[in-house]
Amino acid sequence: MQALKYAIYAMVAFNVLLAGWLSVYMLYDPEGWYYFVPGVTDTGFYNQHFIRDIGIIQGFIALAFAIGAFKAERRVELWAAATLWLIAHGVFHLWEVAIGICSSSVIVRDFPAVSLPALFGIAATLWAISQAKGRAGSQKAAAMI
């Protein structure tokens, strides 16, 4: 069980670091980010406002995972909210492939920065839910004594 906990925290750390890096990069140097990330230039013209908007979202995602790592009582809500955005982002990328905007090769290219954080978020959130249920059961048992 301890190994699972460390694996979950490694996934959360990955999401914090990736989302935090994206946030800083997108807010500080949106044009540099636009040309640095593979495939972004294929999705439309450079728009610093749009990139910075997403950078703000990435910052909130990083904060939600980071705060949830230390605040067990808020973990489920924070990780679930951040994960919902990551899932929506991943589904949007799949939708672009499904309707022919992008080729299927982008799924593999985008996997580390799009799908993997969503999968990590799902795993972490499900684990947090199971932990919260365990804590609630322990508290009920203690109250009955």
C-alpha positions as a Markdown table, in Angstrom:
| # | Residue | x | y | z |
|---|---|---|---|---|
| 1 | Met | 0.0 | 0.0 | 0.0 |
| 2 | Gln | 2.9 | 2.3 | 0.7 |
| 3 | Ala | 4.3 | 1.8 | -2.8 |
| 4 | Leu | 0.9 | 2.9 | -4.3 |
| 5 | Lys | 0.9 | 6.1 | -2.1 |
| 6 | Tyr | 4.4 | 6.9 | -3.4 |
| 7 | Ala | 3.4 | 6.2 | -7.0 |
| 8 | Ile | 0.4 | 8.5 | -6.6 |
| 9 | Tyr | 2.5 | 11.3 | -5.1 |
| 10 | Ala | 5.0 | 10.8 | -8.0 |
| 11 | Met | 2.1 | 11.3 | -10.5 |
| 12 | Val | 0.9 | 14.4 | -8.6 |
| 13 | Ala | 4.5 | 15.8 | -8.6 |
| 14 | Phe | 4.7 | 15.2 | -12.3 |
| 15 | Asn | 1.4 | 17.2 | -12.8 |
| 16 | Val | 2.5 | 20.0 | -10.5 |
| 17 | Leu | 5.9 | 20.3 | -12.2 |
| 18 | Leu | 4.5 | 20.1 | -15.8 |
| 19 | Ala | 1.5 | 22.5 | -15.1 |
| 20 | Gly | 3.7 | 24.9 | -13.1 |
| 21 | Trp | 6.4 | 25.0 | -15.9 |
| 22 | Leu | 3.7 | 25.5 | -18.6 |
| 23 | Ser | 2.1 | 28.2 | -16.5 |
| 24 | Val | 5.3 | 30.2 | -16.0 |
| 25 | Tyr | 6.5 | 29.7 | -19.6 |
| 26 | Met | 3.1 | 30.6 | -21.1 |
| 27 | Leu | 2.7 | 33.7 | -19.0 |
| 28 | Tyr | 6.3 | 34.9 | -19.2 |
| 29 | Asp | 7.1 | 34.1 | -22.9 |
| 30 | Pro | 3.9 | 33.1 | -24.8 |
| 31 | Glu | 5.6 | 33.5 | -28.2 |
| 32 | Gly | 8.5 | 31.4 | -27.1 |
| 33 | Trp | 6.1 | 28.7 | -25.9 |
| 34 | Tyr | 4.1 | 28.9 | -29.1 |
| 35 | Tyr | 7.2 | 28.1 | -31.2 |
| 36 | Phe | 8.8 | 25.7 | -28.8 |
| 37 | Val | 6.0 | 23.2 | -28.2 |
| 38 | Pro | 5.7 | 20.8 | -31.2 |
| 39 | Gly | 2.5 | 21.0 | -33.1 |
| 40 | Val | 1.2 | 24.2 | -31.5 |
| 41 | Thr | 1.9 | 26.3 | -34.7 |
| 42 | Asp | -0.3 | 23.9 | -36.6 |
| 43 | Thr | -3.3 | 24.7 | -34.5 |
| 44 | Gly | -3.7 | 28.3 | -35.4 |
| 45 | Phe | -2.1 | 31.7 | -35.4 |
| 46 | Tyr | -0.2 | 33.0 | -32.4 |
| 47 | Asn | -2.4 | 34.7 | -29.9 |
| 48 | Gln | -0.6 | 35.8 | -26.7 |
| 49 | His | -3.9 | 36.5 | -24.9 |
| 50 | Phe | -5.2 | 33.0 | -25.5 |
| 51 | Ile | -1.9 | 31.4 | -24.5 |
| 52 | Arg | -1.7 | 33.5 | -21.3 |
| 53 | Asp | -5.3 | 32.5 | -20.5 |
| 54 | Ile | -4.3 | 28.8 | -20.7 |
| 55 | Gly | -1.2 | 29.6 | -18.7 |
| 56 | Ile | -3.4 | 30.9 | -15.9 |
| 57 | Ile | -5.4 | 27.7 | -16.0 |
| 58 | Gln | -2.2 | 25.6 | -15.9 |
| 59 | Gly | -1.2 | 27.6 | -12.8 |
| 60 | Phe | -4.4 | 26.8 | -11.1 |
| 61 | Ile | -4.0 | 23.1 | -12.0 |
| 62 | Ala | -0.5 | 23.1 | -10.5 |
| 63 | Leu | -1.8 | 24.8 | -7.3 |
| 64 | Ala | -4.7 | 22.4 | -7.0 |
| 65 | Phe | -2.5 | 19.4 | -7.2 |
| 66 | Ala | 0.1 | 20.9 | -4.9 |
| 67 | Ile | -2.3 | 22.1 | -2.2 |
| 68 | Gly | -4.2 | 18.8 | -2.4 |
| 69 | Ala | -0.9 | 16.9 | -1.7 |
| 70 | Phe | -0.7 | 18.7 | 1.7 |
| 71 | Lys | -4.4 | 19.1 | 2.6 |
| 72 | Ala | -6.0 | 15.7 | 2.7 |
| 73 | Glu | -9.4 | 17.1 | 3.7 |
| 74 | Arg | -9.5 | 19.2 | 0.4 |
| 75 | Arg | -7.7 | 16.7 | -1.8 |
| 76 | Val | -10.6 | 15.1 | -3.6 |
| 77 | Glu | -12.2 | 18.4 | -4.6 |
| 78 | Leu | -8.9 | 20.0 | -5.7 |
| 79 | Trp | -7.6 | 17.0 | -7.6 |
| 80 | Ala | -11.0 | 16.2 | -9.2 |
| 81 | Ala | -11.4 | 19.8 | -10.4 |
| 82 | Ala | -8.0 | 19.9 | -11.9 |
| 83 | Thr | -8.4 | 16.5 | -13.4 |
| 84 | Leu | -11.7 | 17.5 | -15.1 |
| 85 | Trp | -9.9 | 20.2 | -17.0 |
| 86 | Leu | -7.1 | 17.8 | -18.0 |
| 87 | Ile | -9.7 | 15.2 | -19.2 |
| 88 | Ala | -11.5 | 17.9 | -21.2 |
| 89 | His | -8.3 | 19.0 | -22.8 |
| 90 | Gly | -7.4 | 15.4 | -23.7 |
| 91 | Val | -10.8 | 14.7 | -25.1 |
| 92 | Phe | -10.6 | 17.9 | -27.2 |
| 93 | His | -7.3 | 16.6 | -28.7 |
| 94 | Leu | -8.9 | 13.3 | -29.5 |
| 95 | Trp | -11.9 | 15.1 | -31.0 |
| 96 | Glu | -9.6 | 17.0 | -33.3 |
| 97 | Val | -8.2 | 13.7 | -34.6 |
| 98 | Ala | -11.6 | 12.2 | -34.9 |
| 99 | Ile | -13.0 | 14.9 | -37.1 |
| 100 | Gly | -9.8 | 15.2 | -39.2 |
| 101 | Ile | -8.3 | 18.4 | -38.0 |
| 102 | Cys | -5.2 | 16.5 | -37.0 |
| 103 | Ser | -3.6 | 13.2 | -38.0 |
| 104 | Ser | -3.6 | 10.3 | -35.5 |
| 105 | Ser | 0.2 | 10.8 | -35.1 |
| 106 | Val | -0.5 | 13.8 | -32.8 |
| 107 | Ile | -2.0 | 11.4 | -30.1 |
| 108 | Val | 1.5 | 9.9 | -29.6 |
| 109 | Arg | 3.2 | 13.2 | -29.9 |
| 110 | Asp | 0.9 | 15.0 | -27.4 |
| 111 | Phe | 0.6 | 12.0 | -25.0 |
| 112 | Pro | 3.2 | 13.1 | -22.4 |
| 113 | Ala | 1.8 | 16.6 | -22.0 |
| 114 | Val | -1.9 | 16.0 | -22.7 |
| 115 | Ser | -3.1 | 12.5 | -22.0 |
| 116 | Leu | -0.6 | 11.4 | -19.3 |
| 117 | Pro | -1.4 | 14.3 | -16.9 |
| 118 | Ala | -5.1 | 13.4 | -17.3 |
| 119 | Leu | -4.5 | 9.7 | -16.6 |
| 120 | Phe | -2.3 | 10.6 | -13.6 |
| 121 | Gly | -5.0 | 13.0 | -12.4 |
| 122 | Ile | -7.7 | 10.2 | -12.7 |
| 123 | Ala | -5.5 | 7.7 | -10.8 |
| 124 | Ala | -4.7 | 10.3 | -8.1 |
| 125 | Thr | -8.3 | 11.4 | -7.7 |
| 126 | Leu | -9.6 | 7.8 | -7.4 |
| 127 | Trp | -6.9 | 7.1 | -4.8 |
| 128 | Ala | -7.9 | 10.2 | -2.9 |
| 129 | Ile | -11.5 | 9.2 | -2.9 |
| 130 | Ser | -10.6 | 5.8 | -1.6 |
| 131 | Gln | -8.5 | 7.4 | 1.1 |
| 132 | Ala | -11.3 | 9.8 | 2.1 |
| 133 | Lys | -13.8 | 6.9 | 2.4 |
| 134 | Gly | -11.3 | 5.1 | 4.6 |
| 135 | Arg | -10.9 | 8.1 | 6.8 |
| 136 | Ala | -14.7 | 8.6 | 7.0 |
| 137 | Gly | -15.1 | 4.9 | 8.0 |
| 138 | Ser | -12.5 | 5.2 | 10.7 |
| 139 | Gln | -14.1 | 8.3 | 12.1 |
| 140 | Lys | -17.5 | 6.6 | 12.2 |
| 141 | Ala | -16.0 | 3.6 | 14.0 |
| 142 | Ala | -14.3 | 5.9 | 16.5 |
| 143 | Ala | -17.5 | 7.8 | 17.2 |
| 144 | Met | -19.4 | 4.5 | 17.9 |
| 145 | Ile | -16.9 | 3.6 | 20.7 |
